[in-house]
Amino acid sequence: MGRKTGKDEAEAGTLEPPEADDRREVFGPVERDPASAPVRRTRARSAANAPTQWTPKIVQRQIRARDVSEPIGALPSATADHVWRNVASKRLTNQHKDIAWMAIQGGLTVRAFMHARGLNRFKSCPRGCTADEMTYHIFWECAYAQDLLKGLSTELGAWIPTTCITADSVMYGLFPGSHALGDLQGCWRLLCCFKDVLLFSRNHLVVGKKETSTLGCRKMIHSLLRDYAALYGSDDDSDDET
């Protein structure tokens, strides 16, 4: 018979496991770093004792401080920062944040915007105005918008005198004069509801061919304000600036 291999001896049960010394000879001595375990414990302790300046809230503040705001037309940089804080107010719903942002960027799908991109044959206001339907027109210049603002004089006057409501107030949330923070926030929220309802009634007219009265728009604005009251209540947010 030929020479037995290790496999044959293992099957026959005659192969004995090597001694511990033999394993050390084959694989070499097992060396352990005595400092490895304390290093792991030190890392765990250092992670637990992280400096307070790296907490998520403080890091977020540092990122905001280093963030550069996009300029807005001819507005000074400090005023532009103020406007972007108004747009990102925590006291606005996401839909109203989007409308405020797109109104400033000129990205609302009004007729002038679509006509410039070959998506619409007409660029005049669908409410019978001779002017082009741009964002500034639909929210301020249009006679329908002015009529609705006059109808909201009581609601606006509860926050800020109606003489302080300008085009910059509607578009950017900027109000002349000095006012209480809560009044500024309430008026800006009301104007965001005003823009939301104006867009809704405009789309209802263009797509559904149905005219919405200013009284109907006022009722929708009141409904949005009730939703705001249910969401946020009447407390002011000190982190917001208007």
C-alpha positions as CSV (number, residue, x, y, z in Angstrom):
1,M,0.0,0.0,0.0
2,G,1.0,3.5,-0.6
3,R,1.9,6.1,2.1
4,K,-1.1,7.2,4.1
5,T,-2.0,10.9,3.9
6,G,-3.3,13.1,6.6
7,K,-6.8,12.8,5.1
8,D,-6.7,8.9,5.4
9,E,-5.4,9.1,8.9
10,A,-8.2,11.5,9.8
11,E,-10.8,9.2,8.4
12,A,-9.3,6.3,10.2
13,G,-9.3,8.2,13.5
14,T,-5.5,7.8,14.0
15,L,-4.6,11.5,13.3
16,E,-3.9,13.2,16.6
17,P,-4.3,17.0,16.9
18,P,-1.0,18.8,17.3
19,E,0.1,20.0,20.7
20,A,-0.1,23.6,21.7
21,D,3.6,23.9,21.3
22,D,3.4,22.5,17.8
23,R,0.8,25.1,16.9
24,R,3.0,27.8,18.1
25,E,5.8,26.4,16.1
26,V,3.7,26.2,12.9
27,F,1.9,29.5,13.2
28,G,4.3,31.4,15.3
29,P,3.8,32.9,18.8
30,V,0.6,34.8,19.3
31,E,1.5,38.3,20.2
32,R,-1.1,40.7,21.7
33,D,-0.7,44.4,22.1
34,P,-1.4,45.1,25.8
35,A,-2.3,48.7,24.9
36,S,-5.0,47.8,22.3
37,A,-7.9,47.3,24.8
38,P,-7.2,50.5,26.7
39,V,-7.1,52.4,23.4
40,R,-10.6,51.2,22.5
41,R,-11.8,52.3,25.9
42,T,-10.1,55.6,25.6
43,R,-11.8,56.2,22.2
44,A,-15.2,55.4,23.7
45,R,-14.6,57.8,26.5
46,S,-13.4,60.5,24.2
47,A,-16.6,60.1,22.0
48,A,-18.8,60.4,25.1
49,N,-16.9,63.5,26.3
50,A,-17.1,65.3,23.0
51,P,-16.8,69.1,23.2
52,T,-20.1,71.0,23.4
53,Q,-19.3,73.1,20.4
54,W,-20.0,70.2,18.1
55,T,-23.6,69.7,19.1
56,P,-25.9,69.6,16.1
57,K,-27.7,72.9,17.1
58,I,-24.4,74.8,17.4
59,V,-23.0,73.3,14.2
60,Q,-26.2,74.3,12.3
61,R,-25.8,77.9,13.6
62,Q,-22.2,77.9,12.4
63,I,-23.3,76.7,8.9
64,R,-26.0,79.4,8.8
65,A,-23.5,82.1,9.8
66,R,-21.1,81.1,7.0
67,D,-23.9,80.7,4.4
68,V,-24.0,83.4,1.7
69,S,-27.4,84.6,0.7
70,E,-28.4,85.0,-3.0
71,P,-28.8,88.7,-3.9
72,I,-32.3,90.0,-4.8
73,G,-32.3,92.6,-7.5
74,A,-31.1,96.0,-6.3
75,L,-31.7,95.2,-2.6
76,P,-28.7,95.6,-0.3
77,S,-27.1,92.4,1.0
78,A,-28.4,92.9,4.5
79,T,-31.9,93.5,3.3
80,A,-31.7,90.4,1.1
81,D,-30.6,88.3,4.1
82,H,-33.7,89.7,5.9
83,V,-36.0,88.7,3.1
84,W,-34.6,85.1,2.9
85,R,-35.2,84.7,6.6
86,N,-38.8,85.8,6.0
87,V,-39.2,83.3,3.3
88,A,-37.8,80.5,5.5
89,S,-39.9,81.4,8.5
90,K,-40.8,78.5,10.7
91,R,-44.3,80.0,11.0
92,L,-45.1,79.4,7.4
93,T,-46.3,76.2,5.8
94,N,-44.1,74.6,3.2
95,Q,-46.5,75.6,0.4
96,H,-46.3,79.2,1.4
97,K,-42.5,79.1,1.6
98,D,-42.5,77.7,-1.9
99,I,-44.8,80.4,-3.2
100,A,-42.7,83.2,-1.5
101,W,-39.5,81.7,-2.9
102,M,-40.8,81.3,-6.4
103,A,-42.3,84.8,-6.4
104,I,-38.9,86.3,-5.6
105,Q,-37.1,84.1,-8.1
106,G,-39.7,84.8,-10.8
107,G,-40.4,81.1,-11.2
108,L,-44.2,81.0,-11.0
109,T,-45.9,79.6,-14.1
110,V,-47.6,82.9,-15.1
111,R,-48.2,83.8,-18.7
112,A,-45.2,85.9,-19.2
113,F,-43.0,83.1,-17.8
114,M,-44.5,80.5,-20.1
115,H,-44.6,82.8,-23.2
116,A,-40.9,83.5,-22.9
117,R,-40.3,79.7,-23.1
118,G,-42.6,79.0,-25.9
119,L,-45.2,77.3,-23.8
120,N,-48.1,79.9,-24.2
121,R,-49.3,82.0,-27.0
122,F,-50.4,84.9,-24.8
123,K,-48.6,86.8,-22.1
124,S,-51.2,89.4,-21.1
125,C,-53.2,89.1,-17.9
126,P,-56.2,86.7,-18.1
127,R,-58.3,89.1,-16.0
128,G,-58.5,91.6,-18.8
129,C,-55.5,93.8,-18.0
130,T,-53.4,95.0,-20.9
131,A,-50.2,94.5,-19.0
132,D,-48.1,91.3,-19.2
133,E,-48.9,88.7,-16.5
134,M,-45.8,88.7,-14.4
135,T,-45.3,87.8,-10.8
136,Y,-45.2,91.5,-9.7
137,H,-48.3,92.2,-11.7
138,I,-50.4,89.3,-10.4
139,F,-49.6,90.1,-6.8
140,W,-49.6,93.9,-6.9
141,E,-50.3,95.8,-10.1
142,C,-53.4,93.9,-11.2
143,A,-56.7,95.6,-10.3
144,Y,-58.1,92.3,-8.9
145,A,-55.2,92.1,-6.4
146,Q,-55.8,95.7,-5.4
147,D,-59.5,95.1,-4.9
148,L,-58.7,92.0,-2.7
149,L,-56.2,94.0,-0.7
150,K,-58.9,96.7,-0.1
151,G,-61.3,93.9,1.0
152,L,-58.6,92.7,3.5
153,S,-58.1,96.2,5.0
154,T,-59.7,95.1,8.3
155,E,-57.7,92.0,8.6
156,L,-54.4,93.7,7.7
157,G,-55.2,96.7,9.9
158,A,-55.4,94.4,12.9
159,W,-51.6,93.9,12.5
160,I,-50.2,96.9,10.7
161,P,-51.7,100.1,9.3
162,T,-52.8,99.6,5.7
163,T,-50.8,102.6,4.7
164,C,-47.6,100.6,5.5
165,I,-48.6,97.8,3.0
166,T,-46.4,98.3,-0.1
167,A,-45.3,96.2,-3.0
168,D,-42.2,95.2,-1.0
169,S,-44.5,94.1,1.8
170,V,-46.4,91.7,-0.5
171,M,-43.3,90.4,-2.3
172,Y,-40.6,90.4,0.4
173,G,-42.3,90.9,3.8
174,L,-40.7,94.4,4.2
175,F,-42.7,97.0,6.1
176,P,-41.8,100.6,6.5
177,G,-41.7,102.0,10.1
178,S,-41.1,100.1,13.3
179,H,-43.6,97.5,14.4
180,A,-43.9,94.7,17.0
181,L,-42.4,91.4,15.9
182,G,-45.7,89.5,16.4
183,D,-47.5,92.1,14.2
184,L,-45.0,91.7,11.5
185,Q,-45.2,87.9,11.5
186,G,-49.0,88.0,11.5
187,C,-49.1,90.4,8.6
188,W,-46.5,88.5,6.6
189,R,-48.5,85.3,7.1
190,L,-51.7,87.0,6.0
191,L,-50.0,88.2,2.8
192,C,-48.7,84.7,2.1
193,C,-52.3,83.5,2.3
194,F,-53.2,86.4,0.0
195,K,-50.7,85.3,-2.6
196,D,-51.8,81.6,-2.3
197,V,-55.4,82.5,-2.9
198,L,-54.6,84.8,-5.8
199,L,-52.7,82.0,-7.5
200,F,-55.6,79.6,-6.9
201,S,-58.2,81.9,-8.3
202,R,-56.0,82.7,-11.3
203,N,-55.5,79.0,-12.1
204,H,-59.2,78.4,-11.6
205,L,-59.9,81.2,-14.1
206,V,-57.4,80.0,-16.7
207,V,-58.0,76.2,-16.4
208,G,-61.6,76.0,-15.3
209,K,-62.8,79.2,-17.0
210,K,-64.5,80.2,-13.7
211,E,-64.2,83.6,-12.1
212,T,-63.8,83.8,-8.3
213,S,-65.2,86.8,-6.5
214,T,-63.1,88.8,-4.1
215,L,-65.5,87.8,-1.4
216,G,-64.9,84.1,-2.2
217,C,-61.1,84.8,-2.0
218,R,-61.5,86.4,1.4
219,K,-63.4,83.3,2.7
220,M,-60.5,81.1,1.5
221,I,-58.0,83.4,3.2
222,H,-59.9,83.2,6.4
223,S,-59.9,79.4,6.1
224,L,-56.1,79.3,5.7
225,L,-55.7,81.6,8.7
226,R,-57.8,79.2,10.8
227,D,-55.5,76.4,9.7
228,Y,-52.6,78.4,10.8
229,A,-54.2,79.1,14.1
230,A,-54.7,75.3,14.6
231,L,-51.1,74.6,13.6
232,Y,-49.2,77.3,15.4
233,G,-51.6,79.1,17.7
234,S,-50.9,82.7,18.5
235,D,-47.4,82.4,20.0
236,D,-44.7,84.3,18.4
237,D,-41.5,82.7,17.2
238,S,-38.5,84.6,18.5
239,D,-36.2,82.9,15.9
240,D,-38.0,84.5,13.0
241,E,-37.4,88.0,11.7
242,T,-39.8,90.0,9.6
